[in-house]
Amino acid sequence: METTDRSHPNAGTGRRALRVGIIGAGFGGIALAVKLKAKTRAEITIFEQDSGVGGTWWQNRYPGCEVDIPSHVYSFSFLKWDWPRTHATQPELREYAERATEIFGIRDNIRLNTKVDRAQWDEDSATYTIETATGELHEFDFVVSSVGLLNVPRYPDWPGLDSFEGVSFHTSRWEHQHDLAGKSVAVVGTGSTAVQVAPALAARVEHLTVYQREPGWIEPKHERAYTPRERAFYRRVPFAQRAHRLLLLAKANRRFKAYDTRSRMQRKMQDLCQDFIDRTIEDPETRAAVTPTYAWGCKRPVVASTFYPSLNRPNVTLVPRAVTRVTKNGLIDADGVERKADVLILSTGFQPQQFLSSVDIRGRGNLSLHEAWAKRATAFLGVTVPGFPNFFILYGPNTNGGTSIIAQLERQAELAVRAIRRIERFGGRVVDTDPSMLARWTAWIDEQLETHASAMNSGCHNYYTLDGGANVTQWPRTHWIYFLATRFLARRGLIFSDRVDTPRSSGSTRDHTSKPILLRSSSRAD
C-alpha cells in the first residue's frame, strides 16, 4: 500500500467518519448495514425504492408465497428468530426484515420510496455522487449495490399480448384487487413461483390452466409448522438454532455434489424426484409430461410439495407446451390450440443476467458499468470491478446459489466491511481491483462450472447463461468454498491506495488471463 496522507478527511480514526451509500434495503443491504455499524464508524444511508424493507419479500405477494429453503438457513447468522414453520412465509420474512432494522438500530438510516438512478465517481475528491429519481444529490466515500438479482420481471413478447381483454399481470406485481373466484385462470410457467401460485389458486377458481414450456425437476419440501415443544427448544436452548443451521448447511453441501452429472448424487436426486412424480400424480400422461429429459440441476431445482397433487384436481389442466400467441379471449399454444381465459398470470421469471439494470454506475473516466459488462458481467469474487473504485456489489455475477443466498450475501457484506474498515483504520482513499486477478477469477469460475457444476449446462432453458453460452449468475461450488474465497483471496485482488488515478496492479506484470485462480479443497470439504 502506498504512503498514507493523514491529512485526508477519510484517513485515520481521528478524522470524520466515512460515508457509505447502500442501494437497496433487502436482506443484503440490511446485513451490510448491521455489519458496518458493528465494525466501523461509518455514516450509513440506505436508499430503498419501495415503501418497505425486505427486497424481493416486499415485492412478491402472490398467493402461496414462501421460501423454499429451511427458515434456519434462510436467515441471518446474527439474528436468532422464533420461526413458526420449517419454511417461512412471505409475511414472516417481511416481519423478520423489519424487526432486524429495529433490533440493530438501522431503521433511521433507511430512506424509503427513494430510487437511485445514478452513481458517479469523481477522481479529484475520490467520492461518488448518488442521484435519486427526484434529482437529489448525495456524496459518499463508498457505494454498495444491493439491488438484488431477481427483481426485474421478464415479460414475454408474445404477439397479441397487448390485445388481451381480460386481467393480466406478473406474479411479482400481483394485483390483489381482482376477485379470481369463479374465473378461468391461466398461469404461464412452472418454475419456483408458479408451483406455489397454482396450488393456492386451484381451490378458488373455476378452472386453472397451467402452461409448461419445459418441465423442471421437483422434490418435496416437507414443510410443516413447528410444534410448540420444538419452538421452545430452538428458542430457549443456547446454540440449538445455530447447530440446526450448521447441520442443514452440511446436508446441502453434500447435496451439491449432484450438480456434477457424473456423480452418484446426480442419480440419487433424479430418482428422488421421479419417485415423487410416481407417488403423487395419478394420470400417466401427466406424469410423462412433467418428467424432464435433462440432468437434475440444469434449471434451478424446484422444491414444492403441493404442485403435483394440484394437477390431480378436475378443475386443473396442464398444457405441456409453450404459449406462442395471445388472443383477446385466451392463449394459443405451440400446437395451435386456443384456450379461453378470464385472467392471465405471468409466472415468466426475471432478468437476472441484466445486473444493476436499474442504476447507472459510472467509474473512472466516466465509464459505465453496463459498458464494461457489454460482453459479459464479471466481478472479482462477484463483488468488485476494476475501474470502479470504492464500489461493491452484493449478489453480483456468479454468486447465486451456494446453499443459501443469505449466507452468500453475508460473506459479500463482510468483504466490503473489511475493505472499508481498513481505509478507516489505516488511512488511504481508494480501494480498486486488480484486472489480472479478475481475469484469473473468471477463468476459475468457468473451469469449476465445467467440472463441478456440469449439470447447469446440460441442455435445458435456464436463466443462467448468455446467448454466447457463458454462465453469469451461478456460483459453481458450495458456500464453504465461497467463504474461503472471500476470506483469503480478497487481499490478492484488492488494491488500497492514496492515489485516485488508476492504481498499479497488486500482482505480477505477467498476463494472467488464461490462468485460473488456484483455490483447492479436499472432496470432504466440498
C-alpha positions as CSV (number, residue, x, y, z in Angstrom):
1,M,0.0,0.0,0.0
2,E,1.3,3.4,-0.9
3,T,2.1,6.2,1.7
4,T,-0.9,7.4,3.6
5,D,-1.9,11.0,3.5
6,R,-3.2,11.5,7.1
7,S,-4.5,15.0,6.1
8,H,-7.2,13.4,4.0
9,P,-10.6,13.5,5.8
10,N,-11.1,9.8,5.3
11,A,-7.8,8.8,6.9
12,G,-7.2,7.8,10.5
13,T,-9.6,7.3,13.3
14,G,-9.4,10.9,14.4
15,R,-10.9,12.1,11.1
16,R,-14.5,12.3,10.0
17,A,-16.5,9.1,9.6
18,L,-16.5,7.5,6.1
19,R,-19.8,7.9,4.3
20,V,-21.3,4.7,2.8
21,G,-24.3,4.8,0.5
22,I,-26.2,1.5,0.1
23,I,-28.7,1.0,-2.7
24,G,-31.4,-1.4,-1.6
25,A,-32.9,-2.4,1.7
26,G,-33.4,-6.1,1.0
27,F,-31.6,-8.8,3.1
28,G,-28.2,-7.9,1.6
29,G,-28.5,-4.2,2.3
30,I,-29.7,-5.0,5.9
31,A,-26.8,-7.4,6.5
32,L,-24.3,-4.9,5.2
33,A,-25.6,-2.1,7.4
34,V,-25.6,-4.2,10.5
35,K,-22.0,-5.4,10.0
36,L,-20.8,-1.8,9.1
37,K,-22.4,-0.5,12.3
38,A,-20.7,-3.2,14.3
39,K,-17.2,-2.9,12.8
40,T,-16.8,0.7,11.7
41,R,-17.7,4.3,12.5
42,A,-19.2,4.8,9.0
43,E,-22.2,7.1,8.4
44,I,-24.7,4.9,6.6
45,T,-27.5,5.8,4.3
46,I,-29.7,3.1,2.7
47,F,-31.8,4.0,-0.3
48,E,-34.9,1.9,-0.9
49,Q,-37.2,2.4,-3.9
50,D,-40.1,0.6,-2.3
51,S,-42.2,1.7,0.7
52,G,-40.9,-1.0,3.0
53,V,-37.8,-3.2,3.6
54,G,-37.2,-6.8,2.6
55,G,-36.4,-6.5,-1.1
56,T,-37.9,-9.5,-3.0
57,W,-40.0,-10.4,0.1
58,W,-41.6,-6.9,0.0
59,Q,-42.3,-7.0,-3.8
60,N,-43.6,-10.6,-4.1
61,R,-47.0,-11.0,-2.5
62,Y,-48.6,-13.7,-4.6
63,P,-50.8,-16.4,-3.0
64,G,-48.7,-19.2,-1.5
65,C,-45.5,-17.1,-1.5
66,E,-42.9,-18.6,0.8
67,V,-39.3,-19.6,0.8
68,D,-38.2,-23.0,-0.4
69,I,-35.1,-23.2,1.9
70,P,-35.4,-24.1,5.6
71,S,-36.0,-21.0,7.7
72,H,-33.0,-21.6,10.0
73,V,-30.7,-21.4,6.9
74,Y,-32.6,-18.7,5.1
75,S,-32.0,-16.1,7.9
76,F,-29.2,-14.0,9.2
77,S,-26.4,-15.7,11.3
78,F,-26.5,-12.8,13.7
79,L,-30.3,-12.8,14.4
80,K,-31.9,-15.7,16.1
81,W,-35.6,-15.9,15.4
82,D,-38.6,-17.9,16.7
83,W,-39.7,-19.3,13.3
84,P,-43.1,-20.9,13.5
85,R,-42.6,-23.1,10.4
86,T,-39.8,-25.1,8.8
87,H,-40.2,-22.7,5.8
88,A,-41.1,-19.1,6.3
89,T,-43.9,-17.4,4.5
90,Q,-43.6,-14.1,2.8
91,P,-45.3,-12.1,5.6
92,E,-43.0,-13.8,8.1
93,L,-39.9,-12.9,6.1
94,R,-41.1,-9.3,5.8
95,E,-41.6,-9.1,9.5
96,Y,-38.1,-10.6,10.0
97,A,-36.5,-8.0,7.8
98,E,-38.4,-5.1,9.5
99,R,-37.5,-6.3,13.0
100,A,-33.8,-6.7,12.0
101,T,-33.7,-3.0,11.1
102,E,-35.2,-2.1,14.5
103,I,-33.2,-4.5,16.7
104,F,-29.9,-3.3,15.2
105,G,-30.8,0.3,15.1
106,I,-30.6,1.0,11.3
107,R,-34.2,1.9,10.7
108,D,-33.4,5.6,10.8
109,N,-30.6,5.1,8.2
110,I,-33.2,4.0,5.6
111,R,-34.8,6.3,3.1
112,L,-37.9,4.6,1.7
113,N,-39.6,5.5,-1.6
114,T,-36.2,6.7,-2.8
115,K,-35.0,5.3,-6.1
116,V,-31.3,5.7,-7.1
117,D,-30.8,6.4,-10.8
118,R,-27.1,7.1,-10.9
119,A,-23.8,6.9,-9.0
120,Q,-20.9,9.0,-10.5
121,W,-17.3,8.6,-9.4
122,D,-15.2,11.8,-9.1
123,E,-11.5,11.4,-9.4
124,D,-10.5,14.6,-7.7
125,S,-12.5,14.1,-4.5
126,A,-12.4,10.3,-4.5
127,T,-16.1,10.2,-3.9
128,Y,-19.3,9.1,-5.5
129,T,-22.3,11.3,-6.1
130,I,-25.6,9.5,-5.9
131,E,-28.5,11.0,-7.8
132,T,-32.0,9.9,-6.9
133,A,-35.1,9.8,-9.2
134,T,-36.2,13.1,-7.9
135,G,-32.9,14.8,-8.7
136,E,-31.4,14.9,-5.2
137,L,-27.6,14.6,-4.9
138,H,-25.7,12.9,-2.1
139,E,-22.0,12.4,-1.8
140,F,-20.4,9.2,-0.4
141,D,-16.9,7.8,0.0
142,F,-18.2,4.3,-0.8
143,V,-21.2,3.0,-2.6
144,V,-22.6,-0.6,-2.3
145,S,-25.2,-2.0,-4.7
146,S,-27.7,-4.4,-3.0
147,V,-30.4,-4.2,-5.7
148,G,-30.8,-8.0,-5.9
149,L,-30.8,-10.4,-8.8
150,L,-34.5,-11.4,-9.2
151,N,-36.2,-8.1,-9.2
152,V,-36.8,-7.1,-12.8
153,P,-39.8,-9.1,-14.2
154,R,-39.4,-10.8,-17.5
155,Y,-42.4,-10.1,-19.7
156,P,-42.9,-12.3,-22.8
157,D,-43.1,-10.9,-26.3
158,W,-46.0,-13.0,-27.5
159,P,-47.9,-11.5,-30.4
160,G,-51.3,-10.2,-29.2
161,L,-50.4,-9.9,-25.6
162,D,-51.5,-6.2,-25.6
163,S,-54.9,-7.2,-27.1
164,F,-55.9,-9.5,-24.2
165,E,-59.2,-8.1,-22.8
166,G,-59.1,-9.9,-19.5
167,V,-57.0,-9.2,-16.4
168,S,-53.2,-9.8,-16.9
169,F,-50.3,-9.3,-14.5
170,H,-46.9,-10.7,-13.5
171,T,-46.6,-12.7,-10.3
172,S,-44.1,-10.3,-8.8
173,R,-46.5,-7.5,-9.3
174,W,-49.6,-9.2,-8.1
175,E,-52.9,-7.3,-8.3
176,H,-54.9,-8.3,-5.3
177,Q,-57.9,-6.1,-6.1
178,H,-59.2,-8.8,-8.5
179,D,-61.5,-11.5,-7.2
180,L,-60.5,-14.7,-9.0
181,A,-63.3,-16.8,-7.6
182,G,-65.3,-18.4,-10.4
183,K,-62.8,-17.3,-13.1
184,S,-61.0,-19.2,-15.7
185,V,-57.3,-18.5,-14.9
186,A,-54.2,-19.3,-17.0
187,V,-50.8,-19.5,-15.2
188,V,-47.9,-19.4,-17.6
189,G,-44.8,-21.1,-16.2
190,T,-43.9,-24.0,-13.9
191,G,-40.9,-22.6,-12.0
192,S,-40.4,-21.9,-8.3
193,T,-43.1,-19.2,-8.2
194,A,-45.7,-20.9,-10.4
195,V,-45.6,-24.1,-8.3
196,Q,-46.7,-22.1,-5.3
197,V,-49.2,-20.0,-7.1
198,A,-51.1,-22.8,-8.9
199,P,-52.0,-24.9,-5.8
200,A,-53.0,-21.7,-3.9
201,L,-55.4,-20.8,-6.8
202,A,-56.7,-24.2,-7.7
203,A,-59.3,-24.3,-4.9
204,R,-60.5,-20.8,-5.5
205,V,-61.0,-20.5,-9.3
206,E,-63.5,-22.2,-11.6
207,H,-60.7,-23.6,-13.8
208,L,-57.0,-23.3,-13.8
209,T,-54.8,-23.9,-16.9
210,V,-51.1,-24.3,-16.3
211,Y,-48.8,-23.8,-19.3
212,Q,-45.4,-25.6,-19.1
213,R,-42.8,-24.8,-21.7
214,E,-40.3,-27.3,-20.2
215,P,-40.7,-29.4,-17.1
216,G,-38.4,-29.0,-14.1
217,W,-37.2,-31.5,-11.5
218,I,-39.3,-31.0,-8.4
219,E,-38.6,-32.5,-5.0
220,P,-40.9,-32.5,-1.9
221,K,-40.4,-29.7,0.5
222,H,-41.7,-31.4,3.6
223,E,-42.8,-28.1,5.0
224,R,-44.8,-28.0,8.3
225,A,-45.4,-26.0,11.4
226,Y,-43.0,-26.5,14.3
227,T,-44.6,-28.0,17.3
228,P,-44.8,-25.8,20.5
229,R,-42.1,-28.0,22.0
230,E,-39.8,-27.6,19.0
231,R,-40.2,-23.8,19.0
232,A,-39.5,-23.7,22.7
233,F,-36.4,-25.9,22.2
234,Y,-34.9,-23.6,19.5
235,R,-35.9,-20.5,21.4
236,R,-34.5,-21.5,24.8
237,V,-31.6,-23.9,24.3
238,P,-28.4,-22.0,23.7
239,F,-26.9,-22.6,20.2
240,A,-29.7,-25.0,19.3
241,Q,-30.8,-23.0,16.3
242,R,-27.3,-22.4,15.2
243,A,-26.5,-26.1,15.4
244,H,-29.5,-26.9,13.3
245,R,-28.4,-24.2,10.8
246,L,-24.9,-25.8,10.5
247,L,-26.5,-29.3,10.1
248,L,-28.7,-28.0,7.3
249,L,-25.7,-26.4,5.6
250,A,-23.7,-29.6,5.9
251,K,-26.5,-31.6,4.3
252,A,-26.8,-29.0,1.5
253,N,-23.1,-29.2,0.9
254,R,-23.3,-33.0,0.3
255,R,-26.4,-32.5,-1.9
256,F,-24.4,-30.0,-4.0
257,K,-22.4,-32.9,-5.4
258,A,-25.4,-33.7,-7.6
259,Y,-24.6,-30.8,-9.9
260,D,-21.8,-33.0,-11.2
261,T,-23.6,-35.0,-13.9
262,R,-21.1,-37.9,-13.3
263,S,-21.8,-38.3,-9.6
264,R,-23.9,-40.8,-7.8
265,M,-25.7,-37.9,-6.1
266,Q,-27.0,-36.8,-9.5
267,R,-28.6,-40.2,-10.0
268,K,-30.0,-40.1,-6.4
269,M,-31.6,-36.7,-6.9
270,Q,-33.2,-37.8,-10.2
271,D,-34.5,-40.9,-8.5
272,L,-35.9,-38.9,-5.6
273,C,-37.8,-36.6,-7.9
274,Q,-39.0,-39.4,-10.2
275,D,-40.4,-41.2,-7.2
276,F,-42.2,-38.1,-6.1
277,I,-43.8,-37.9,-9.6
278,D,-44.9,-41.5,-9.5
279,R,-46.3,-41.3,-6.0
280,T,-48.3,-38.1,-6.3
281,I,-49.6,-37.8,-9.9
282,E,-52.5,-40.1,-10.9
283,D,-52.6,-39.6,-14.7
284,P,-49.8,-41.4,-16.7
285,E,-49.8,-38.8,-19.4
286,T,-49.4,-36.0,-16.9
287,R,-46.6,-38.0,-15.2
288,A,-44.8,-38.2,-18.5
289,A,-45.3,-34.6,-19.3
290,V,-43.7,-33.3,-16.1
291,T,-40.7,-35.6,-16.3
292,P,-37.6,-33.8,-17.5
293,T,-35.2,-35.3,-20.0
294,Y,-32.2,-33.4,-18.8
295,A,-29.9,-33.6,-15.7
296,W,-31.1,-32.5,-12.3
297,G,-29.8,-29.0,-11.6
298,C,-29.8,-27.8,-15.2
299,K,-32.6,-25.4,-14.1
300,R,-32.9,-24.1,-10.6
301,P,-34.1,-27.1,-8.6
302,V,-37.7,-26.7,-7.5
303,V,-38.8,-27.6,-4.0
304,A,-42.6,-27.9,-3.6
305,S,-44.9,-30.4,-2.0
306,T,-48.3,-29.2,-3.3
307,F,-47.9,-28.6,-7.0
308,Y,-48.1,-32.2,-8.3
309,P,-51.2,-33.1,-6.2
310,S,-52.9,-30.0,-7.5
311,L,-52.6,-31.4,-11.0
312,N,-55.0,-34.2,-10.0
313,R,-57.8,-31.8,-9.4
314,P,-60.7,-32.0,-12.0
315,N,-60.6,-28.2,-12.5
316,V,-56.8,-28.1,-13.3
317,T,-55.4,-28.7,-16.8
318,L,-51.7,-29.0,-17.5
319,V,-50.7,-27.9,-21.0
320,P,-47.2,-29.2,-21.6
321,R,-46.5,-26.7,-24.4
322,A,-45.2,-23.2,-24.7
323,V,-47.5,-20.2,-25.4
324,T,-47.0,-18.8,-28.8
325,R,-49.7,-16.2,-29.2
326,V,-52.4,-14.4,-27.2
327,T,-55.9,-13.5,-28.4
328,K,-58.4,-11.1,-26.9
329,N,-60.0,-14.0,-25.0
330,G,-57.3,-16.6,-24.4
331,L,-53.9,-18.2,-25.3
332,I,-52.7,-20.3,-28.2
333,D,-50.1,-23.0,-27.5
334,A,-47.4,-24.4,-29.7
335,D,-49.8,-26.9,-31.2
336,G,-52.1,-24.1,-32.3
337,V,-54.8,-24.9,-29.8
338,E,-56.6,-21.9,-28.2
339,R,-57.9,-22.0,-24.7
340,K,-60.1,-19.3,-23.2
341,A,-59.1,-17.4,-20.1
342,D,-60.5,-14.6,-18.0
343,V,-57.3,-14.0,-16.2
344,L,-53.7,-14.3,-17.4
345,I,-51.0,-14.7,-14.7
346,L,-47.4,-14.4,-16.0
347,S,-45.0,-16.5,-14.0
348,T,-42.3,-16.0,-16.6
349,G,-39.4,-15.2,-14.3
350,F,-37.0,-12.3,-14.1
351,Q,-34.0,-10.9,-16.0
352,P,-31.1,-11.9,-13.7
353,Q,-28.4,-11.6,-16.4
354,Q,-29.0,-7.8,-16.6
355,F,-27.2,-6.9,-13.4
356,L,-27.9,-3.5,-11.9
357,S,-30.1,-2.7,-14.9
358,S,-32.0,0.0,-12.9
359,V,-28.9,2.0,-11.9
360,D,-26.3,3.8,-14.0
361,I,-22.9,3.3,-12.3
362,R,-20.1,5.5,-13.6
363,G,-16.5,4.8,-12.7
364,R,-13.1,6.0,-13.8
365,G,-13.2,8.1,-17.0
366,N,-17.0,8.2,-16.8
367,L,-17.1,4.6,-17.9
368,S,-20.5,3.0,-17.4
369,L,-20.6,-0.3,-15.6
370,H,-23.0,-1.5,-18.3
371,E,-20.5,-0.6,-21.0
372,A,-17.8,-2.5,-19.1
373,W,-20.1,-5.5,-19.0
374,A,-21.2,-5.2,-22.6
375,K,-19.9,-8.7,-23.5
376,R,-20.2,-10.4,-20.1
377,A,-20.8,-9.3,-16.5
378,T,-17.8,-10.2,-14.3
379,A,-16.7,-9.2,-10.9
380,F,-13.8,-10.3,-8.6
381,L,-15.4,-12.6,-6.0
382,G,-18.7,-11.4,-7.5
383,V,-18.2,-8.1,-5.6
384,T,-15.7,-5.7,-7.2
385,V,-14.9,-4.5,-10.7
386,P,-11.6,-2.9,-11.9
387,G,-12.1,0.8,-12.8
388,F,-14.9,1.2,-10.3
389,P,-13.1,2.1,-7.1
390,N,-14.8,2.2,-3.7
391,F,-17.8,0.3,-5.2
392,F,-19.0,-3.1,-4.1
393,I,-21.8,-5.4,-5.3
394,L,-23.9,-7.7,-3.3
395,Y,-25.5,-10.6,-5.3
396,G,-23.2,-9.9,-8.2
397,P,-22.1,-12.1,-11.1
398,N,-21.7,-15.8,-10.4
399,T,-22.7,-15.6,-6.7
400,N,-26.2,-17.1,-6.9
401,G,-26.6,-20.4,-5.1
402,G,-24.1,-21.9,-2.8
403,T,-26.8,-23.4,-0.4
404,S,-28.3,-20.1,0.9
405,I,-28.2,-16.7,-0.7
406,I,-28.5,-15.1,2.8
407,A,-25.2,-16.8,3.7
408,Q,-23.6,-15.7,0.4
409,L,-24.8,-12.1,1.0
410,E,-23.2,-12.1,4.5
411,R,-19.8,-13.1,3.1
412,Q,-20.0,-10.4,0.4
413,A,-21.0,-7.8,3.1
414,E,-18.1,-8.9,5.3
415,L,-15.7,-8.4,2.4
416,A,-16.9,-4.9,1.8
417,V,-16.8,-4.1,5.6
418,R,-13.2,-5.3,5.9
419,A,-12.1,-3.1,3.0
420,I,-13.9,0.0,4.4
421,R,-12.6,-0.7,7.9
422,R,-9.0,-0.9,6.5
423,I,-9.4,2.5,4.9
424,E,-10.9,3.8,8.2
425,R,-8.2,2.4,10.4
426,F,-5.0,2.8,8.3
427,G,-5.9,5.6,6.0
428,G,-5.9,5.8,2.2
429,R,-8.6,7.0,-0.2
430,V,-9.2,4.3,-2.7
431,V,-9.8,0.6,-3.0
432,D,-9.8,-0.8,-6.5
433,T,-9.5,-4.2,-8.2
434,D,-6.5,-5.8,-9.9
435,P,-7.7,-6.6,-13.5
436,S,-5.4,-9.6,-13.8
437,M,-7.0,-11.1,-10.7
438,L,-10.5,-10.6,-12.1
439,A,-9.3,-12.4,-15.3
440,R,-8.0,-15.3,-13.3
441,W,-11.1,-15.4,-11.1
442,T,-13.4,-15.6,-14.1
443,A,-11.3,-18.3,-15.7
444,W,-11.5,-20.3,-12.4
445,I,-15.3,-19.8,-12.3
446,D,-15.7,-21.2,-15.8
447,E,-13.5,-24.1,-15.1
448,Q,-15.5,-25.0,-12.0
449,L,-18.8,-24.7,-13.8
450,E,-17.5,-27.1,-16.4
451,T,-16.3,-29.7,-13.9
452,H,-18.2,-29.4,-10.6
453,A,-21.5,-28.0,-11.9
454,S,-21.8,-29.5,-15.3
455,A,-25.5,-30.1,-14.8
456,M,-26.1,-26.4,-15.2
457,N,-25.2,-26.6,-18.9
458,S,-26.8,-29.9,-19.8
459,G,-29.4,-28.8,-22.4
460,C,-32.3,-27.0,-20.9
461,H,-33.7,-23.5,-20.8
462,N,-32.5,-21.7,-17.7
463,Y,-31.7,-18.1,-16.6
464,Y,-28.0,-18.8,-16.0
465,T,-26.4,-18.3,-19.4
466,L,-26.0,-15.6,-22.0
467,D,-26.6,-16.3,-25.7
468,G,-22.9,-17.0,-26.1
469,G,-23.1,-19.7,-23.5
470,A,-21.4,-18.1,-20.5
471,N,-23.0,-18.8,-17.2
472,V,-23.0,-15.4,-15.5
473,T,-25.3,-15.9,-12.5
474,Q,-24.4,-19.1,-10.7
475,W,-21.8,-19.9,-8.0
476,P,-20.3,-23.3,-9.0
477,R,-19.3,-24.7,-5.6
478,T,-20.6,-24.8,-2.0
479,H,-20.9,-22.0,0.4
480,W,-17.9,-23.3,2.3
481,I,-15.7,-22.7,-0.8
482,Y,-17.2,-19.2,-1.2
483,F,-16.4,-18.4,2.4
484,L,-12.8,-19.4,1.9
485,A,-12.5,-17.4,-1.3
486,T,-13.9,-14.2,0.1
487,R,-11.8,-14.6,3.3
488,F,-8.4,-15.3,1.7
489,L,-8.4,-14.2,-1.9
490,A,-9.6,-10.6,-1.4
491,R,-6.2,-9.4,-0.2
492,R,-4.7,-10.6,-3.5
493,G,-7.2,-8.8,-5.7
494,L,-8.0,-5.6,-3.9
495,I,-5.6,-2.6,-4.2
496,F,-5.5,0.0,-1.5
497,S,-4.1,3.4,-2.4
498,D,-4.0,7.1,-1.7
499,R,-4.0,7.7,-5.4
500,V,-7.2,8.4,-7.2
501,D,-5.8,7.7,-10.7
502,T,-5.6,4.1,-11.9
503,P,-3.5,2.1,-9.4
504,R,-0.7,-0.3,-10.2
505,S,-1.5,-4.0,-10.3
506,S,-1.1,-5.7,-7.0
507,G,0.3,-8.8,-8.7
508,S,2.9,-9.7,-11.3
509,T,3.0,-7.8,-14.6
510,R,2.7,-11.1,-16.4
511,D,-0.5,-11.8,-18.3
512,H,-2.8,-14.0,-16.1
513,T,-5.9,-14.0,-18.4
514,S,-5.5,-17.7,-19.3
515,K,-4.6,-18.9,-15.8
516,P,-7.4,-19.7,-13.3
517,I,-7.0,-19.0,-9.7
518,L,-5.7,-21.9,-7.6
519,L,-8.4,-22.5,-5.0
520,R,-8.2,-26.1,-3.9
521,S,-10.1,-28.0,-1.3
522,S,-10.5,-31.6,-0.4
523,S,-13.5,-33.5,-1.6
524,R,-14.6,-33.9,2.0
525,A,-14.9,-30.1,2.5
526,D,-16.9,-29.6,-0.7
